[in-house]
Amino acid sequence: MKEIKRVDDKEPVVFDIEGTLTEGTAWEGVRDYLVENGEEATFKTFQRRMIPRYLLYRLNLGDTQTFRNDWISGILALLAGKELAELQALGRRIVSDYLWPNRREDIVYELTQHQEAGRPIIIVSGQFQPFLDAFVEKVGADAGIGTPGSWQGSRFSGQLAAPFTIGERKANLLEQLLDGRPPFAAYGDTAPDVPMLAMSDHPTAVYPDSQLLRTAQKRGWRVVK
């Protein structure tokens, strides 16, 4: 797993991934990987079990963030026993086939503009760390903070080693990486990104959900939509 580098530049820029830099989703890549490797029945069993909660989620009933967390952690659990190298390869495929083709060109352009200005790029996301590492490599970012897995030797246990890197946790881990220095700019798309955005000198709400849009408008943050 790629080691997170400490960023010493005074003006780092922080980006979320899904919904911010791309409209693609990693879970679809995991689903297709399972189907192609003879585990379609396993995925469909999980999917059927989640249908009642999925319907509530689609109706905006219940705790949507809890559903998202349970959905992703449940899908990752289906990868239990896989070697790290295999999951790293899967991460590269997810980026090349699902995330990058669905990138938001306008936001990726801003990322490259920050790079050309000499600002380090940090990717901070709830994304499973081996998948996030592949995205970090793709965009040439300087550091990446994702959600770590639990490993038994070189094999994934199917469990996470820490809570998802979202909300306050995302901001806290970023603060540790930067030794408390504020990022020059931050980009996010949902309400849980508010703590991270609030840390930066130039927060940008990217195609925001309704809650983040209200917060951005109230605080006078830049909005891209």
Residue pairs with C-beta under 8 A, 6 or more apart in sequence:
1 84
1 129
1 130
1 133
2 133
2 136
2 137
2 144
4 143
4 144
4 145
4 177
5 142
5 143
6 143
6 177
7 120
7 122
7 142
7 143
7 177
7 178
9 118
9 119
9 120
10 181
10 184
11 118
11 119
11 120
11 183
11 184
12 119
12 120
12 121
12 122
12 142
12 178
12 183
12 184
13 111
13 114
13 119
13 120
13 121
13 122
13 183
13 184
13 185
13 186
13 187
14 122
14 123
14 124
14 174
14 183
14 185
14 186
14 187
14 196
14 200
15 21
15 107
15 111
15 121
15 122
15 123
15 124
15 141
15 186
15 187
16 123
16 124
16 125
16 187
16 188
16 189
16 193
16 196
16 206
17 99
17 123
17 125
17 127
17 132
17 135
18 24
18 25
18 26
18 99
18 125
18 127
18 189
19 189
19 190
19 206
19 207
20 104
20 107
20 187
20 188
20 189
20 193
20 206
20 207
21 99
21 103
21 104
21 107
21 108
21 111
21 135
21 139
21 187
22 99
22 100
22 102
22 103
22 104
23 102
23 103
23 104
24 98
24 99
24 100
24 101
24 102
24 103
25 98
25 99
26 94
26 98
26 99
26 127
26 128
26 131
27 71
27 72
27 75
28 98
29 90
29 93
29 94
29 97
29 98
30 75
30 76
30 78
30 79
30 90
30 94
31 43
31 75
33 90
33 93
34 40
34 42
34 43
34 78
35 43
39 78
42 78
43 75
43 78
46 74
46 75
46 78
50 70
50 71
50 74
53 62
53 67
53 70
54 67
54 71
56 62
56 67
57 64
57 67
57 68
65 166
65 192
69 164
69 166
72 126
72 128
72 164
73 160
73 164
76 128
76 149
76 156
76 158
76 160
77 158
77 159
78 158
79 87
79 156
79 158
80 156
80 157
80 158
80 159
81 155
81 156
81 158
82 90
82 155
82 156
83 154
83 155
83 156
84 130
84 151
84 154
84 155
84 156
85 154
87 128
87 130
87 131
87 156
88 130
88 133
88 134
90 130
90 131
91 128
91 130
91 131
91 132
91 133
91 134
91 135
92 134
92 137
94 131
94 134
95 131
95 134
95 135
95 138
96 138
99 135
100 138
104 206
104 207
106 224
107 187
107 206
107 224
108 139
110 187
111 121
111 139
114 121
114 184
114 185
115 121
115 140
119 184
119 185
120 141
120 142
120 143
121 139
121 140
121 141
121 142
121 143
122 141
122 142
122 143
122 144
122 145
122 174
122 177
122 183
123 132
123 135
123 136
123 139
123 141
123 143
123 144
123 145
123 146
124 144
124 145
124 165
124 170
124 173
124 174
124 196
125 132
125 144
125 145
125 146
125 147
125 165
125 170
126 146
126 147
126 164
126 165
126 166
126 170
127 135
127 146
127 147
127 165
128 146
128 147
128 149
129 144
129 146
129 147
129 148
129 149
130 149
131 146
132 144
132 145
132 146
132 147
133 144
133 146
135 141
135 144
136 143
136 144
143 177
145 165
145 170
145 173
145 174
145 177
146 165
147 160
147 162
147 163
147 164
147 165
148 160
148 161
148 162
149 156
149 157
149 159
149 160
149 161
150 156
150 157
150 158
150 159
150 160
150 161
151 157
151 161
162 169
163 169
165 173
166 192
167 192
167 195
168 195
170 192
170 193
170 195
170 196
171 195
171 196
171 198
171 199
174 183
174 196
174 199
175 199
182 199
182 200
182 201
183 199
183 200
183 201
184 200
184 201
184 202
185 200
185 201
185 202
185 203
185 204
186 193
186 196
186 197
186 199
186 200
186 202
186 203
186 204
187 197
187 204
187 206
188 194
188 196
188 197
188 203
188 204
188 205
188 206
188 212
189 205
189 206
189 207
189 208
189 209
189 212
190 208
190 209
190 211
190 212
191 209
191 211
191 212
191 215
193 205
193 212
194 212
194 215
197 203
197 204
197 205
197 216
197 221
198 219
202 222
203 216
203 219
203 221
203 222
204 221
204 222
204 223
204 224
205 212
205 213
205 215
205 216
205 221
205 222
205 223
205 224
205 225
206 224
206 225
207 224
207 225
208 216
208 223
208 225
213 223
213 225
215 221
216 222
216 223
217 223
